[in-house]
Amino acid sequence: MSSTPRASDAAAVQAPLIEARDLRVAFQMQRGVFQAIRGVSFSLGREKLAIVGESGSGKSTVGRAIMRLNPPSAIVTAERLTFKDVDLLSASKKELRRLRGRHISMIMQDPKYSLNPVATVGEQIAEAYRTHHKVSSREARERALTMLEAVQIRSPKRVYDLYPHQVSGGMGQRIMIAMMLISDPEVLIADEPTSALDVTVRLQILAILDDMVKERGLGMIFISHDLNLVRSFCDRVIIMYAGRIVETVAAADLDNVQHPYSRGLLNSLPRLDQKRDRLPVIQRDDSWLEAV
């Protein structure tokens, strides 16, 4: 008797939602061209895919390249960069506006600073819905209240009328999640969505995201520094170094990574079951900059 396939197995046989092949992002600087992303290739199904690495490794740049949100100085090229059958590199501004929010959403690294300070949070969530749906103000408000309740915000009617400076960090995260999911996107890019939160609130936010992914069948790109977090939360893990992918593994196999950089990241984590006088420092090698 065959076993029931896991969600991650099912995702692997479905057509990818996002496909990147030889993605490169460079920035025109005063002293020349800086290569931030160097030939990155991966696909995303209906799964939770983590991208991890040090600050400056290119994680957020990949997410912004998919959304076409890099600054004008960015030079983005790829053999292939698609959402389903849409070529993201050749898509017009009108097509990109249609895709953003409605089909692909992104939670920025510090959500509270992504909110408009002079509009109530409820108005902003409702506006995100009305941008992609022809509905009345009343219907958009009701939809926004439903989403606030879905992300476990108490007294959604009261919170609807608050301004961004009046909400806590954890509530700000929930509000951004509500705003990004209200239009039922198929892909969610979450850039360090829990980095500034305490452990209890972090677990609550992750539980909300996990429920949303399972209920809606989303594909999620989860950008993080936290290896222990992605080990338990995600299905697959991409490890980046200096704009390149050095290794891709199943999250459950994270302890078995082979690349020296991947091993260095794991070894630099403090562990309660191992007493060490000093955490090891990653010994870098110029060969890691070569294509893998």
FIMAR-799293 format. One record per residue (C-alpha): x, y, z; residue in one letter. Coordinates in steps of 0.25 Angstrom, whole numbers, plus 2048, in hexadecimal, padded with zeros to 3 digits. Example, Ala and Ser with C-alpha at 12.3 -4.5 7.8 and 13.67 -1.06 7.14 Angstrom:
// FIMAR-799293
8317EE81Fa8377FC81Ds
This chain:
// FIMAR-799293
800800800m80680E7FCs807818806s7FF826806t8088307FFp80D83C807r80984A804a81884D800s8188407F6d80B8457F0a8118537EEa81D84D7E7a8148477DCv80C8537D9q80F85E7CFa8188687D6p8118757DAl81F87D7DAi82A8787D1e83887F7D1a84387B7C8r8518827C8d84B88E7CFl8558997D0r8548A77D7v85E8B27D6a85F8C07DBf8668CB7D3q86F8D27DEm8788DE7DDq8848D47DCr87E8CB7D2g8748BF7D2v8718B77DFf86C8A97DDq8628A67E8a85B89A7E2i8648907DAr85D8867D2g8528817DCv8488767D7s83D8707DFf82E86D7DEs82386F7E8l8168667E9g80B8667F3r8158657FEe81D86D808k82B870803l83587680Ca84087F807i84B880811v859887812g861892819e85D8A1817s8618A5809g860897803s85589B7FAg849895800k8408A2800s8458A67F2t8408997ECv83289C7F2g8328AA7EDr8368A57DFa82A89C7DFi8218A77E2m8298B17D9r82B8BA7E5l83A8BC7E3n83E8CB7E2p8418D17D4p8508CF7D6s84D8C07D6a8508B87C9i8488AB7CAv84A8A07BFt8468917BFa8458867B5e8378847BBr83088B7C6l8218887C6t8148887CEf80D87C7C8k80D8807B9d81088F7BBv81E8937B8d82189D7C4l82C8A47BCl8258A87B0s8178AB7B7a8128B97B6s8108C27C1k8018C07C0k8038B17C0e80C8B27CDl8028BA7D4r7F78B07D1r8008A57D6l8058AC7E3r7FC8A97EEg7F28A27E6r7FB8967E3h8088997E9i80A8A07F7s8168A47FFm8178A680Ei8228B0810m82D8AF81Aq8278B9824d8188BA821p8148C582Ak81D8CF822y8178CA815s8098CF819l8048DD816n8058E5823p7F98EE820v7EF8E381Ca7E88DA826t7ED8CB825v7DF8C7821g7DE8D1816e7EB8CC810q7E78BD811i7DA8C180Aa7E18C97FFe7EA8BD7FCa7DD8B57FAy7D68BF7F1r7E38C17E9t7E08B37E3h7D18B17E5h7C58BA7E0k7BE8BB7EDv7B78C67F6s7BE8CC801s7B58C580Br7B88B7805e7C78BA805a7C68BF814r7BF8B2818e7C98AA810r7D48B1818a7CE8AE825l7CD8A0822t7DB89F81Em7DF8A682Bl7D789C833e7DE89182Aa7EC89582Fv7E789583Dq7E68A3841i7DC8A684Cr7D28B184As7D48B283Bp7CA8BE83Ak7D28C6845r7DF8C283Ev7DA8C6830y7D98D5834d7E78D583Al7F38DB834y8018D4832p8078DB83Dh7FC8D6847q7FF8C7845v80A8BE84As8148B7842g80D8AA843g8008B083Fm8078B8834g80C8AA82Eq7FE8A582Fr7F88B1828i8028AF81Cm7FF8A181Bi7F08A481Aa7F38AF80Fm7FC8A5807m7F289A808l7E58A1806i7E58A07F7s7E88917F8d7F68907F1p7FC8847ECe80A8877F1v80E88E7FEl81D893800i81F89580Ea82C89D811d83189B820e82289C824p825899833t83389E835s82F8AA83Ea8258A2846l82789B854d82688C854v81788A858t81289484Dv81C88E843r815880845l807886844q80B88D836i811880831l805878835a7FC88282Di805881821l805872822d7F6872823d7F487B817m7FE87380Ev7F7866811k7E986C810e7EB874803r7F686B7FCg8008767FBl80E8767F7g81787D801m825882800i82988480Ef83688D810i83D88B81Ds84A88B825h84588182Fd84987382Bl84286C837n835873833l83586F824v839861828r82B85F82Fs823869827f827867818c82785B80Ed83485E807r83F867809v84886F800i855874806i85C8807FFm86A886800y86E8927F9a8638927EFg8648837EBr85C8777F0i86686E7F6v85D8637FBe84E85F7FAt849855804v83C85080Aa839857817a83984A81Fa84784781Ad84D85481Dl85784D827d85C84581Cn861851813v86E84F80Cq87385C807h87E862811p87686F811y869868815s871860820r87786D825g869874826l86486882El871867837n87087683Bs862873842l863872851p85D865856r859862864l85D853863d86B85785Fq87585F868k87F867860r888872865d887879858r87E87884Bl88687583Fp888880834v88587C825i89287A81Eq88F87F810r89587A803d8958827F6d8918757EEs8838787F5w8818837EBl88287A7DFe8758757D9a86F8687DFv
